[in-house]
Amino acid sequence: MYSTVYWEISGVCNGNCPYCVTGKNCVIGRNMEDIKARKFISIDDFRETIKHLIETQTIVPGQTTLSLFNWGEPFLHPELESILSIICEHNLRYIISTNCSILKILPPHLLRNCERVIFSMSGFSQDSYNRIHGFDFEAVKRNLVSMVIIWRKSGYTGTFNISFHVYQFNITEIPYIKLFAKELNIECSPIFATLNGFKLMEAFRNKTMSYDQMEKTRSELITYFYKDLSSTPDRIEHCSQFDILTINEYCELLPCCGVERGLAVYSFGDIRKMSLQEIIQTKKNADFCKLCIKSGLLKYGESILTRPVQYYP
């Protein structure tokens, strides 16, 4: 069974982020094939897929946690409460991530199965938000504070965590975001902002970006340690994504959370037509995964995301 599932319930996002393939200001241009295909998952498809995954013991009530995000903003889904009701009915746990552009208040009974809320923040000033998300920073702060207070009063007992994306231009804002989190008694995890998407990462590493695109990326992302990630062992037996189930809003099985439409292998097909053993073997034997490992992009991507941010003000 899979204990961790990334499930895209909302392929739609309202962010302008230049270092994400879904961002309106994507540094290498938007992947319009990907954007046009994005949608909100239907309630019927979600319910049917949950039933199939439980029946095949691909996921197990009480043991599996569904992360209801990948590329999109979950709070944009017009029927979010119905999705959460289905999750609670089947005794599954869930994690949700939001960019805080929307204040979402949920009924108390839907909060009991929520393990974690992740607030994705691109800075702690309007200048930083102008560069990345494009939202009103003060509105984001108000939404975050209101959500923490109201959810706690409604009986939410899970954790809140600010995922603070660190760029060259906002690194000095880390002490302020940490103080803000401390005052709310919530967690704060600074992580290096990175190129969110296989094509973006491949274009930067292989230097197929234009000069202007490369300069913008190097002047905003923290890339000084990327040169140390170019080598990879001759053989990697295992990828962490083999242990994670990634499903898109069409209920299709994906190789991992970093693929977008337009790649040679984006989808393995409708997961409702697969047994647990078929899912496992499909993921482990995928040519795309072998290419990712052999090219070194696996080590490249994972090392960036897991590298600790050390900042001494």
Secondary structure, DSSP 8 states (H G I E B T S, - for coil): --SEEEE-SB-------TTBTTSTT-TT---HHHHHH--B--HHHHHHHHHHHHHTTSS-TTT-EEE--SSS-GGG-TTHHHHHHHHHHTT-EEEEEE-SSS-----HHHHTTEEEEEEEES-SSHHHHHHTT-S-HHHHHHHHHHHHHHHHHTT--SEEEEEEEE-TTTGGGHHHHHHHHHHHT-EEEEEE---BSHHHHHHHHTT-S-HHHHHHHHHHS--TTGGGGS---S-----GGGGEEEE-TT-BEES-TT--TTSSS----BGGG--HHHHHHHHHT-HHHHHHHHHTHHHHHHHHHHS------
